Structure formats: structure tokens, C-alpha cells
């Protein structure tokens, strides 16, 4: 658990890939499959690992088909409960195996027992990792491991979403935004400084402040943050008729 915690803490918020985290969980708990799903109204995104076994489109489809009937999804969407739970916390594994939803998911994923690690999300939505076990249920030791790890995952996710939000960029001054735009565009520090008519030393001071505000430590990570911020802003903007 300590090794996994160190890996998670070492990840920079601007670069965190939920697929990498799912794979880490999959490897540590020796599960054949790990997924990450987001449900918000009619919007559903499902990701699965290993990717060759569970393509994104397939996971999204099976999640959408069953989101109204899946006990864990329904529980997290309808309540404020964000504790890690397994299918067997809500119904017997025998009953789940005989249900249409359980059978449908089993055909796609190859497992019945699910253990969900929900992240923080507004009421009526769900964002969660899920681990699958082909045979049997998760052991008491595995459940205790998940209980201890869960707060770290929640904190990491919260920090990541803050670092990628448009609000984070609003903390930058107009000059810092100019510096970030030029550096993200691939200009060298010398060229960016000349274009802004400032010294390289002054530009470096701006970069130090930018990195601190965004929670990054290199121009590559800052560029990744800017690209993620642009993508999130574009996806949240209303489309024109």
C-alpha cells in the first residue's frame, strides 16, 4: 500500500491519467479488469483496462445500458454515500448472477463481483473506479486495503480537478497568461522574453509563479495543463445553433 501511495503522490495533478491509476489498482489487487466510469444524467463515459479487452466504446455502451439497474451506480447516483462498496453489500452474489444486468456485464467484462471506489461528485452523478473479480468475492484484507487507500484517491482526484479547472487559470495575471501561452506554443524562453520585451530572468520569475499556482514543475506540464483547461472550457461552452 505504501508503494502505491508513493506512486500516486508522485504523479503531477496536471498529468494524472485515470487509466494509469486503474491499472495500478488492478495490479496491486490482482484483478483481471479495472474500470473507471462517469455518469451524469444521460451522459456516460466508461473506460476499461486492459484496453485491448475492454474498448472505451464497449464500456460506455454497457454502462449506459445498465446504469438504471446496476445496484452500485443506482446507489451512488441516488444517495450522498461515497464509501467503497461491493455488489455483495447491496445484494447476494447469487441474486446478482441471476439478474439480467449482472449477466450482461459479465458477458462484456468476464466478472460478476464488483468493488467500487467512488470519487467525489455532485448529487445525481457518479464517478468511480471499479474492480472485478472472476470468482468469489473480495477478501476482508482487500476490503481493508481499499478503505485505507480510498481517502488518498479522493484527495488526489480533488487536487487534479482543481488544477485543470478554468478557475485555476483565473488566478493568473494577464502577464502570466501571456507567458504561459507563449511557452505552451513551443517558444524558447529567450524568444518568449524578446516578444514580451522583458529579460529572460524576469520571464523565469513569471514561470516560477505560474508553476506554483498551477501545481506543476515544468513548461511541459504547464502546457499540458493549458491544453486540458482549453478542452474542458470548450466542452462546457454551449454550442451555437
Buried (B, 14 or more C-beta within 10 A) or exposed (E): EEEBBEEBEEBBBBBBEBBBBBBBBBEBBEBBBBBBBBBBEEEBBBBBBEEEEBEEEBBBBBBBBBBEEBBBBBBBBEEEEBEBBBBBBBEEBEEBEEBEBBEBBBEBBEBBBBBBBBBEBEEEBBBBBBBBBEEEBBEEEBBEBBEEBBEBBBEBBEBBBEBBBEEBBEEBEEBBBBBBEBBBEEBEBEBBBBEBEBEBEBBEEBBEBBBEBBBBEEBBBBBBBBEBBEEBEEEEEEEEE
